[in-house]
Amino acid sequence: MVTTTSDRRTCGRIAPVILNIAAYQFVAIDDVPALAAQLRASADAAALRGTVLVAPEGINLFLAGSDEGIGAFMRALRTDVRFADIVVKESRSAAPPFARLKVKQKREIIAFRQDDASPLAGRAPALPPATLARWLAQGRDDGGRRIVLLDTRNRDEIAHGCFDDALCLPIDNFTDLPGALALEREALADATVVSYCTGGIRCEKAALWMQANGFGRVWQLDGGILGYFEQVGGYRYAGNCFVFDERIALDPALQPLRDASPDA
């Protein structure tokens, strides 16, 4: 059935007919150009917009389209055993928040430039959102230790919102994180650190780097802020979560700060 503009309006407002997804998977990719071409063809066939990053360490997806288009793309992707269990975070908008489809080949799906932070050798411990919410409510982890929430995003993203009392470092790029953390080593020595980011990629690498460099008890927030919003909501989170598209940011109900025009 074709959806018309009038069908998409409810009480004078545009109904959220576009499905947006964010997903990543750390897995060894031997032929990056071939996979990039395959994903481009699949996304084009499904009339999707957004960004696909492909690197030797895995893939990172930010895509928008119809339910049918997203469904077809994900079914095709999951036929590849490397991505059969990829986890997808969803949100809705009235129009695609991306102008076009971009498929890029990169050295890393998120630049960090640290040899001791590769999830291909094994993941850092992942803390479920519900467990973090419980820890925050009780004011300590299950071993009675104090909790430090470490924001691994840059200062511009943090300005839109962050967890209450989080450690927010004055960095402009993810590659600046190791240097900034070196100054916090003593302050974190007796704490359980839970690193977090938008969707999970940066906090996963950060947690691995911290473990490899002598920091003690370190977790990554599984699924990042968006996963937390999806499963828990906004408990102990102040503000919105910046996203890298025309919506600017999402609130804890995964509603956009600014929606793209349906005619854009």
N, C-alpha and C positions, 0 to 999 in steps of 0.2 A: 504494500500500500504506500502511495506517495504521500508524504506529510507536507501540507501547505503551511504558509505563514499563519493563516488564521487558525489552523489546527494547533499551532505551536503557542498560541496565546491563551493565557488563563487569567481572567479578571484583569485584563489590560497588561499583563506581564508575560514575558517570554518564558515558556516552559523549558526546563532543562533537558533537551532532547539529545544532546551530545554526550557520549560516554568518553571520559578521559582515563587513560591508564598510565601508571608508572610501574616499571618492573626492571629488575636487573638480575644477572646471574654471573657469578664468578666461575668460570670453567675454561680450561685450556682450548684455545682456538688455533688450529694449525694453519688454516687457509683463510685469513681475514678477508681478502678481496672477494673470494667466492661466497662467503657467508653474507657479506655486505650486499652483494648483488642479489642474492636470494631473498634477503629481507626487504630490499627495495622493491623487487618484483611483487612480493606478497602484499606489501603495504599499498603499492600502487593499485593492485587488483582489487583491494578492499576500499579504495578511495579514502585512505587515511592521511592525516596531516600530523606533523610533529617531528621529533628527532630520534634517530636511531644511531647509537654509537657502538662500534665493533672494534675490539682490540684483542691482542693475544691472550688477555686475562678474562675475556667474557664480553657480555653485551649489556647495554643500558638503553631502555626504551621510555620515551615520553610520546604517547600517541593519542589522537582524538579522532572520533568518527561515529558512525551509527553503531548500534548494538550488533547488527548483523555483520558489519565490516570488522569490528573489533573481534567478534566471535570467530569469524573465518580466519583472521590473522593468527589468533592465539591457537586455534586448533591445528593449523599448519605448523606453527612453531613447536608445539608440544609433540608432534610426530618425531622430532629430533630428540633422541634419548638424552642429549645434553641439557635440554630445556624442558623435559617432561614435568618437572616439579617446580618450575619457576613460579614465584609468588607475585600476584598482581594486586596493586592498590588502585581503587576506582574512585572517581568523583564525576559530577555532572556539571554541565554548563549549557547555556542557551545556544551557543555557537562555538565552533572550533577555536581554541585559544592560540592556534598556530596558523601562520599564513600559508605555509606549504610544507611538503615533506623534505626532510634533509637526512641523508644517510652518510655518516662520516666514519672514516677509519682512523683510529688513534693508537698511540703507544699504550695508554691506560684508559679505562673507562672513566676514571677520575684521576687526574694528575696528582701524584704524591711524591714520586721520585725517591722512594725509600725501598731498598732491597729487602729489608726485614719486615715488610708489611703486606706480603702477598697472601690473600685468602686461598690461593691454589694449593698451598701447603697445609691448609687446615684453618677452619674458622675460629675466631675468638668466641668465648662463651657468649651466647645470645640470651638476653633477658626478655621474657615475654612482657608485653605492655601491662597485663593484669598484675603481674608480680611487681613491676615497678610501682604501680599505683598503690599496691598493698604496702610496699616498703615506705613509700612517701607518707601514707596514712599513719603508720606506726613510728615513723621518724628514725628508722634504722633498718639494716638488713636482717636476715634471719639469724645471723651470728651476733647481732647486737652492735655492729659497727656503724659508725656514721656514714652517710651516703653523700657523695659529691656527684652532681650531674654536670658532665663536661660537654659543653656545646662546641662542636667541631666545625661550625659554619663561620662565615666571615661576618664582620661587624655590620655590614649593610643588611644582611639577612636577619641578623639578631635584632636589629632595630624594629622589625615587624612583630616580634614576639619570641618568647623563650620560656623555659620552665622556671618556676619560682626559685630564686636563690641559686641558679645555675652558675657555674664557673664559665664566664664568657671571655675569651681571650681577644685582645685587640689585634686581630689578624685580618688581612685583606685577601689572602689566598690560602687554600688548604696546604700548600707547600710550606707555609710559614708556621704551621702548627708545631713541629718538633722543637724549633727554637723557642717558641713561647712556652711550651710545656716544661722545658728545662728549668725555667724560673719557678715552677710550681712543684717541683719534685718533693721538697721537704714538707710542704703544706699538705700534700696528698698521701704521705707515707702511712698514716694510720687509717685511711679511708677506703671504703669500697667505691670505686669510680664507675659510673655508668655513662659511657660516651653516647652521644646522640647527634643526629643530623636530620636532613629532610626526609630521606627515604631509606637510609641504611648503609649506603656505600661508603661514605666518609667515616662514619663512626666504626664501621667494621675494620677498615684499614688502620684507623687511629688506635683502636684497642689492640690490634696485633702489634703495632709498632711499640706501644707502651709496654706490653708484655715482654717483648724482645729486648727492651732497654731498661729493665730493672724496676719498672713500676709494679706495685703489688697486685691487689685484687682489682681486676678490670673486666667489665662487661661491656657489650654493645647493646643498645636498645633495639631489639628485633623489629625491623620494619620502619625504624626511625619515627619522626614526629607524625607522619601521615598514617603509619600503622597504629600508633598510639591513639590518634584521633578516631580512627576507624573502629578500634576495639574498646576504647575507654572513654573517649570524649576529651574534654578540656580540663580534667582534674589536675590542679596544680600547674596549669600552663596559662601564662598571661599573654594575650594578644593573638596574632595570627601566625601562620607559617608561610614564609615566602616561597613562591614557586617560580620556575624559570619560564614563564609564558605570559600571555596578555592578561591573565587573571590577576597577576601580581602576587596575591596571597590567598590562602584558604583559611577559614575560621575552623574551630573545632568540630563543627557540623559538616565540614568539607564543602562549605559554600564559598564562592569566590568573592573577593573584595571588589573586583570589577569584572563584569562579564563582557565578552566581545560582542560586537553588533552582529546579528544574524545575517546582515547584508554585507558584512566585511569580506 
